[in-house]
Amino acid sequence: MSEEIKNNENQANENQAEQEAQELMSQAAAVKKGDIVKGKIIKVEQDQAIVDIGYKYDGTISLRELSSVQIENADQAVQEGQEVELKVVTIDDNKEKLVLSKRSIDSEKSWETLQQKLDEKVILEATVAEVVKGGLVVDVGVRGFVPASMVERSFVEDFSDYKGRTLRLRVKEIDREKNKVILSQKDVLDEEFEVQKKEIIGKIEVGQTYEGTVQRLTQFGAFVDIGGIDGLVHISEMAWHHVEHPSEIVKEGDKVSVQVLKVDPEKDKVSLSLKATQEGPWEKAEKTFTTGEIITGTVKRLAGFGAFVEIAPGVEGLVHISQIAHRHIATPQEVLKEGQEVKVKVLDVNAAEKRVSLSIKETEEAPAQTASTSYSSRPEKSSNHQKELAGNENVSLSNQGLSMTLGERFGDKLSKFKK
């Protein structure tokens, strides 16, 4: 039984060989310019390929006629033994010159295929043949162009290593008259990303912590990739202290821990926080500062009732107006200004209520108590009023002197009221 099968296979091979021979004989009988013929590559040289089409002499295919894109060697387009379909470009029996084109046949077939892929939005694969100004050239049977902006989802500065890569592309535009084909890999990547993003968003929960990579910075925050989707860390969530620009905290490429604050599946948005994964300034303050300690701070704000002094990033304590100076002052601005560095004493730390009470005057030695301050608790006289008193020969500037002068001057007149 096996012998019979073997004989049948041999017979089939013989029939096929005979049929191919007849086709070649028929083809050899009448070959003219413009004909479509079949042949086999018998030799591949650097600048051309030699092909046997069954004619009385072999034909040649130049580099230009091997591919629709620029190639450096013929073996980039064909290999020995490969069956190819070709178009007769030139035939001269006197010089035994037969010039053939593979590119013409490939091009004719490709236009129809490309139009179909455009209509059906089918993804095709193609190898990058050239890196040119503005994008990449690919071989899709005809010369296809992928603009730089349509290669990847993100900006690519240097395409020098893209030659030889295989890209997955969508046909964007076809213009046969201008021999123009525009393709995009970005469209394919965007579609896949959208599908992946919806899957990821569906699994994200508020409060979860992720390890992510900073992708890009903007004036209002940083976008962090948390595994296939970019979430926004708003500038207010960058740190516990005030931040002018995200670059003060992170840079592109940094690995960071972030916590999910909000998820909006309809808008495909995820809000993240960097500071939520870090110990808060008030928790640190409770561990760092102790009552009675003297530290250095910076005056951040002045109010009618006192001054707010920053003693750590994100921690401001209040110096009540009564704790600014030993002498009476009407406003903090009399002795302090914003940005001024001052020494303060910690009076109380209440992390739960986010309050710290501070004192400036308790870091300074109290001035010596004068007779005037023991005589009266009223505010000091103005300098003009003091000058006025100094010009009066009947008034002494000392409280004690003032008392004696009054007693001496009015003693006789007052004595009658004592009777």
Long-range contacts (C-beta under 8 A, 24 or more apart in sequence): 21-54, 23-54, 24-53, 24-54, 25-54, 27-53, 27-54, 27-55, 28-53, 28-54, 28-55, 28-56, 31-55, 31-88, 31-91, 31-98, 32-88, 32-91, 33-88, 33-89, 33-90, 33-91, 34-87, 34-88, 35-87, 35-88, 36-85, 36-86, 36-87, 36-88, 36-105, 37-85, 37-86, 37-87, 37-88, 37-100, 38-83, 38-84, 38-85, 38-86, 39-83, 39-84, 39-86, 39-100, 40-81, 40-82, 40-83, 40-84, 41-78, 41-79, 41-80, 41-81, 41-82, 41-84, 42-80, 43-80, 44-74, 44-75, 44-78, 44-79, 44-80, 45-74, 46-73, 46-74, 47-73, 47-74, 48-74, 49-74, 49-77, 49-78, 51-84, 51-86, 51-100, 53-86, 53-98, 53-100, 55-98, 56-93, 57-96, 57-98, 58-98, 59-86, 59-88, 59-98, 59-99, 59-100, 60-98, 60-99, 60-100, 61-86, 61-99, 61-100, 61-101, 61-102, 62-99, 64-103, 65-89, 65-99, 65-100, 65-101, 65-102, 65-103, 65-104, 66-102, 66-103, 67-102, 67-103, 67-106, 67-129, 67-139, 68-103, 68-106, 68-107, 68-110, 68-139, 68-141, 68-142, 68-143, 69-129, 69-130, 69-137, 69-138, 69-139, 69-143, 70-129, 70-130, 70-137, 71-129, 77-102, 78-102, 106-141, 106-142, 107-141, 107-142, 109-141, 110-140, 110-141, 110-142, 111-141, 111-142, 111-174, 111-176, 113-141, 114-140, 114-141, 114-142, 114-171, 114-174, 114-181, 115-174, 117-170, 117-171, 118-171, 118-172, 118-174, 121-170, 122-170, 123-168, 123-169, 123-170, 123-188, 124-168, 124-169, 124-170, 124-171, 125-166, 125-167, 125-168, 125-169, 126-166, 126-167, 126-169, 126-183, 127-164, 127-165, 127-166, 127-167, 128-162, 128-163, 128-164, 128-165, 128-166, 128-167, 129-163, 130-163, 131-159, 131-160, 131-162, 131-163, 135-159, 136-162, 136-167, 138-167, 138-169, 138-183, 140-169, 140-181, 140-183, 142-179, 142-181, 143-179, 143-181, 144-169, 144-181, 144-182, 144-183, 145-180, 145-181, 145-182, 145-183, 146-182, 146-183, 146-184, 146-185, 147-182, 147-184, 149-186, 150-182, 150-183, 150-184, 150-185, 150-186, 150-187, 151-185, 151-186, 152-185, 152-186, 152-189, 153-186, 153-189, 153-190, 153-193, 193-228, 196-228, 196-229, 197-228, 197-229, 197-268, 198-265, 198-268, 200-227, 200-228, 200-229, 201-229, 201-263, 201-265, 201-268, 201-270, 202-265, 204-229, 204-260, 204-263, 204-270, 205-260, 205-263, 206-260, 206-261, 206-262, 206-263, 207-259, 207-260, 208-259, 208-260, 209-257, 209-258, 209-259, 209-260, 209-277, 210-257, 210-258, 210-259, 210-260, 210-272, 211-255, 211-256, 211-257, 212-255, 212-256, 212-257, 212-258, 212-272, 213-253, 213-254, 213-255, 213-256, 214-250, 214-251, 214-252, 214-253, 214-254, 214-256, 215-252, 216-252, 217-245, 217-246, 217-247, 217-250, 217-251, 217-252, 218-246, 219-245, 221-246, 222-246, 222-249, 222-250, 222-274, 224-256, 224-258, 224-272, 226-258, 226-270, 226-272, 229-268, 229-270, 230-270, 231-258, 231-260, 231-269, 231-270, 231-271, 231-272, 232-269, 232-270, 232-271, 232-272, 233-258, 233-272, 233-273, 233-274, 234-271, 237-261, 237-271, 237-272, 237-273, 237-274, 237-275, 237-276, 238-274, 238-275, 239-274, 239-275, 239-278, 239-313, 239-314, 240-275, 240-278, 240-280, 240-281, 240-313, 240-314, 241-281, 241-313, 241-314, 249-274, 250-274, 280-314, 281-312, 281-313, 281-314, 281-315, 282-314, 282-315, 282-351, 282-354, 283-351, 284-312, 284-315, 285-311, 285-312, 285-315, 285-349, 285-351, 285-356, 286-349, 286-351, 288-312, 289-346, 289-349, 289-356, 290-346, 290-349, 291-346, 291-347, 291-348, 291-349, 292-345, 292-346, 293-345, 293-346, 294-343, 294-344, 294-345, 294-346, 294-363, 295-343, 295-344, 295-346, 296-341, 296-342, 296-343, 296-344, 297-341, 297-342, 297-343, 297-344, 297-358, 298-339, 298-340, 298-341, 298-342, 299-336, 299-337, 299-338, 299-339, 299-340, 299-341, 299-342, 300-338, 301-338, 302-331, 302-332, 302-333, 302-336, 302-337, 302-338, 303-332, 304-331, 304-332, 306-332, 307-332, 307-336, 307-360, 309-342, 309-344, 309-358, 311-344, 311-346, 311-356, 311-358, 315-356, 316-356, 317-344, 317-346, 317-355, 317-356, 317-357, 317-358, 318-355, 318-356, 318-357, 318-358, 319-344, 319-358, 319-359, 319-360, 320-357, 323-347, 323-358, 323-359, 323-360, 323-361, 323-362, 324-360, 324-361, 325-360, 325-361, 326-361, 326-364, 326-366, 326-367, 327-367, 328-379, 328-380, 371-398, 371-399, 371-400, 372-398, 372-399, 374-399, 375-399
